[in-house]
């Protein structure tokens, strides 16, 4: 290829990459962080939504209405961009939306259900702004999840009465409510949701070398990690990268986001795990082994893992394990 | 600039497989390790991977015999091509998403992600706008409209295909005039039912599919194909067991929501030739 063409090609690639970043930022800010001011900043004044619902204006104001409509129905709605392709002035994305059905949606009264739906969108940009969009979402799949008894109609675990006594609680270093072992990782539960008026659950997790938590998503809890000891790889699905972090590193994972970690050091590692709202201790207990004596744990279960039971427990707590896509 | 190799693979899939129903070239376009992440429920995981690929165009063409995709845009990045198409079709064949053939002209969008390896499609995610499609085929036509006439004729032919002759009264006027009766056919609905039974006795799986349908004023005219397995005597020819395929043109006049007159012209010569041909 002549040099000048290579130069043009590189310039086109750089523009495509820049466009992809604008689209990432748009979803992150407008949808996931509810920052509507970015709509005005990132949509061109002559923006056209070719897929605006019938009866809505197809421009910027119409797009804001679509966002507001989804947010009133699913206040915690989050989008994960599963795949982004960029060429020339267009960006094509494959995405998954997740949220809790708390308001009217297309005539369906709130069901409290956690939903997840796929979509694809083509976007055209000009001078760093979005000028056109063509989007399709799996509306039949979404409506089916909202329908009574349809597949994927997960239900919330029932909220239990708050047993917090409104008192200061001190807990000795080794003390815990319960300790569970899940896939080789020990979770000392310092606070269950019943200790915190449902606001959070608090764990100190000990992770042997080479062990970790596989990629998964929970739909209604935010999670934070704080590394105490050791070296961990943590998957950052927002930026599609793996972070290698050590002591005092802090990582926050919003609900509906793929995450997972692995101890890649040679020694056992420890981290604080805070999950809010509380309640996922029930998931650990359901999926793992309850350990009564941490210093003298029983042998891990023999035989293959009971995937059916794991899937049942995961469904109850709205946790989805993610099988990584192979081959690309 | 010429279209890239990867985009050409997708274009060939649309132009040959979707628009022409040429399923035989699927092995040229699809990788033996193909994985479809968006296969709709009901797609059987049996036969070769190419048989599985063929099921979706077959299903679409079965419901929408004249389906035509127009490629609106393609975005290529690395091994992947994202595609955006507009589908146009008439719902003249089989039920789709539980909706019986509606006679509707429909337009919908579809987007897809395809991974291409060594010139063949190896991975796919698809997002057709099924909600828009279902809304269009299940919309109730305006009374007295051409859409309603198309719906009546399409539904009538479908009920005949299903050999659901009791549903006739809903679509056929008691004074129905058949301008092309079979020899000895009695007038009215009873004669019509008997004529259809003559066909279904000779070809128990007989199925007429409109490939095109045109409505004007109170008439609806369509061109179609008939398929059936010859397991009973027909026109004095003993059963051959052959799967036969012939063409036909039909016209109806519709009045007050029912068909009142019918004309039919079948390629009986082609049919007789297939029945009497040696071999096959």
Boltz contact constraints between the chains, C-beta under 6 A:
constraints:
  - contact:
      token1: [A, 85]
      token2: [B, 75]
      max_distance: 6.0
  - contact:
      token1: [A, 85]
      token2: [B, 77]
      max_distance: 6.0
  - contact:
      token1: [A, 85]
      token2: [B, 80]
      max_distance: 6.0
  - contact:
      token1: [A, 85]
      token2: [B, 82]
      max_distance: 6.0
  - contact:
      token1: [A, 86]
      token2: [B, 77]
      max_distance: 6.0
  - contact:
      token1: [A, 87]
      token2: [B, 75]
      max_distance: 6.0
  - contact:
      token1: [A, 87]
      token2: [B, 76]
      max_distance: 6.0
  - contact:
      token1: [A, 87]
      token2: [B, 77]
      max_distance: 6.0
  - contact:
      token1: [A, 90]
      token2: [B, 75]
      max_distance: 6.0
  - contact:
      token1: [A, 92]
      token2: [B, 75]
      max_distance: 6.0
  - contact:
      token1: [A, 92]
      token2: [B, 82]
      max_distance: 6.0
  - contact:
      token1: [A, 94]
      token2: [B, 113]
      max_distance: 6.0
  - contact:
      token1: [A, 94]
      token2: [B, 125]
      max_distance: 6.0
  - contact:
      token1: [A, 120]
      token2: [B, 111]
      max_distance: 6.0
  - contact:
      token1: [A, 120]
      token2: [B, 127]
      max_distance: 6.0
  - contact:
      token1: [A, 122]
      token2: [B, 73]
      max_distance: 6.0
  - contact:
      token1: [A, 122]
      token2: [B, 84]
      max_distance: 6.0
  - contact:
      token1: [A, 134]
      token2: [B, 84]
      max_distance: 6.0
  - contact:
      token1: [A, 136]
      token2: [B, 109]
      max_distance: 6.0
  - contact:
      token1: [A, 136]
      token2: [B, 111]
      max_distance: 6.0
  - contact:
      token1: [A, 136]
      token2: [B, 127]
      max_distance: 6.0
  - contact:
      token1: [A, 136]
      token2: [B, 129]
      max_distance: 6.0
  - contact:
      token1: [A, 139]
      token2: [B, 131]
      max_distance: 6.0
  - contact:
      token1: [A, 140]
      token2: [B, 130]
      max_distance: 6.0
  - contact:
      token1: [A, 140]
      token2: [B, 131]
      max_distance: 6.0
  - contact:
      token1: [A, 328]
      token2: [B, 79]
      max_distance: 6.0
